[in-house]
Amino acid sequence: MGKVNKEDIKEIIDKYDKSNITIATLGSHTALHILRGAKQEGFRTAVVCEKGKEVPYERFGVADEFIFVEEYKNIVDEEVQDKLRSMNAIVVPHGSFVAYAGLDNVEDKFNVPMFGNRDVLRWEAERDKERKMLLESGIRMPMKYENPEDIDKAVMVKFPGARGGQGYFICSSYDEFNEKIDEMKSRGWLTDEDVANAHIEEYVCGTNYCIHYFYSALKDEVEVLGMDSRYETNIDGIVRIPAQEQMEANLSPSYVVSGNHPVVIRESLLPQVFKNGDQLVEKAKELVAPGMNGPFCLQCLVNDDREIVVFEMSARIDGGTNTFMNGSAYSYIQFGEPMSMGRRISREIKNAIKEDKLDVITT
Ligand code: AMP
């Protein structure tokens, strides 16, 4: 199947009634502040929901229209696309939208204008592409081990499809690697294929900052809008157990995100924070034009040497932006008014309409 044609999307946008644009998204992830922010900027809003999942959007009064689907993946059905286009909808993609709709469907058959660059989503989804983009941007990442035999210090072992930290493990030698793999295989948690595709990287001992950037293609400027730190099961549970009981409990850590704390970073690290964002934006323009339009997130660990080490990126709005639905310390400094990431997206769309440049920020 062919890719969604950029010219077709441009044509759809050209035909939209610009005085009656609807901001739409899937009812999950960051939909609350995407929709709330759209209303703050004066747009109509629509949410695509499975029956029963509409409660928060109804109760918080953020959606003007509800489009019900049997299952979330049905957002790509022709009938739903028709409804969205008839509302002059611009869809804001988030992590759950991409996961439920499926990246191939988003690329190949979702003929509704989306905010940002839909082609960049694959660069987040594929570990090798993500690594290439980050490293070529000059960003420090955890060192990657090509062979388990080379393990010479603490490493984190990650498996495909296990993003979100379930089943990751830490080990410090080849023997320990084999022991843990054997144990996980005996429990039926891993296949030989998983093991062959294991990703092994340096374990970075440090503190976690997920930095939420917004790249305005209209202003050609990178903004830092907020930061969060992850609250993860069961690693954050394990550290609440005293050392002796920890040893006896023999629990393996997992890193499944269950919540987020807002956080600010040491001010002297901010030049590096901006540098990383600027460099990534420039590299993304080269690798996947027009680049990283709109929100993106760098998930970092700051080590003892005060290095910012990036272990993951989101090339769209990240779930941690839920920590600043009413603005963060940084968005307040930048805007002097409550500015969530959702609102920032709609502000960009509003500015693009004024400047007749909607095609610059949609695909
Ligand atoms: P990920 O699935 O890559 O987002 O990782 C899940 C969690 O594992 C992160 O939120 C971190 O707490 C932790 N983590 C990931 N990579 C590393 C690393 N290289 N060193 C230490 N911790 C890591």
Boltz pocket constraint, residues with backbone or C-beta under 6 A from the ligand:
constraints:
  - pocket:
      binder: B
      contacts: [[A, 142], [A, 156], [A, 162], [A, 163], [A, 164], [A, 165], [A, 168], [A, 201], [A, 202], [A, 203], [A, 204], [A, 205], [A, 208], [A, 230], [A, 232], [A, 255], [A, 299], [A, 301], [A, 311], [A, 312]]
      max_distance: 6.0
